[in-house]
Amino acid sequence: MRALRVALLAVAAALLAPAAAQATLAYVKWDSGYGNRGSYVAANDGTARRLITADGWDPSVSPDGSKVLFARNVFGRTFNYGSCLFIASAQGGKARRLAKYVTDYDEMTRWSPDGKRVLAVVGSEVGRQTLEEITVANSHVRVIATGYFSGQSYSPDGNRVVYSREGRRLDPRLYVADLSGATIKSSPIVTDGVASAPLWGPTGIAFSDAEARVGDPVQANVFLVQPDGSGRRQLTTAVKASRAGGLFASQWSADGTRLLLGRGDLIGWEAYTVEPATGATRDLTGRTDSIKGFGLSHDGTTVLATTGDHPGPSRNVVAVPFGGGKPTILVRNAGSPSWNR
């Protein structure tokens, strides 16, 4: 189940800030040998690129487009055990380390809506972890909770956090933490099922709830619940799969009328969209594994995605209409994109 929950969290970042003043696209560039050639930032149409780091990966753009988070191995440690969180100006310059030993950086790190704080899970995958809020300006850390986590997200106003933490029976539950006071207080809001990958939006908290049945692959649907635990309803119906997997929420539109989803499994994920008011769900992949979603524009019209099954010269960063259509190539031979469009 832990492998499934990690797969359900695959998405770089879920940014719920107002429309940004500075449009920025970030991505990793690949070479012909599938090697990482560095992380870059550019305009949202892919032009005017500049190198941010030659040895970092999975860049994540701040809501105002002025800063970029990325992961980098330090002292030769391996990914997910020794990954460190760094921050740099989108204009270039020396990067600064914010945290050490960040777990599942690309899936478990979130910007606050105002871009002044960052959520990160620190610790080894095989040991107890800590959910921390880090102030960008001075690297000050507030511990929100300890345990084993399966996703977290800020509220639209940045004053609260929703997170998924495993219970005694390894069944992740959802909690809401109030950050406004000197002492952080957490309250459970979903305590049944396998609730993971929460994403707080304008109309509620979307999350994945997975159920395993004997002889069947594990599947997960996306549900919506209010911050006090009320109004829980199912948004999607799981797509049949030959291997364990399911749907998870990736990013909301600013008005809450559209939601980007991923269909995760033990191998990767695919891009889906849903309109929460009606539950209308669309597969953007064209029944293939070739389109993977990474972000949604604030107005909900455009999905940031990649094409191609593997990192390398066949993978491109593209923009796809929310309702489906031909992808527009933004950057060739690139992946792991993030934007603040």
Protein Blocks (a to p, Z undefined) as FASTA:
>chain_A
ZZmmmmmmgcfbdcfbdcdfbdcdddddddfkopaebjcdddfkopaiacfbfkbghiac
dfkopaccddddeehiaehklcccddddfkbpjdddfbghiahkllmcccdfklpaccdd
eddfkbccddddddfklopacdfbgcddebdaddfkopaccdddddfkopacdddddfkb
mbdcdddfbfghjdehiacdfkbccdddddddehiacddddddddfkopaiacfbdcddd
fbdcddddfbdcfkopaccdddddfkbccdddddfknopacdfklopakbccfbdcfklp
accddedjbgcjkbccddddfkbpadddfbghiahiadfZZ
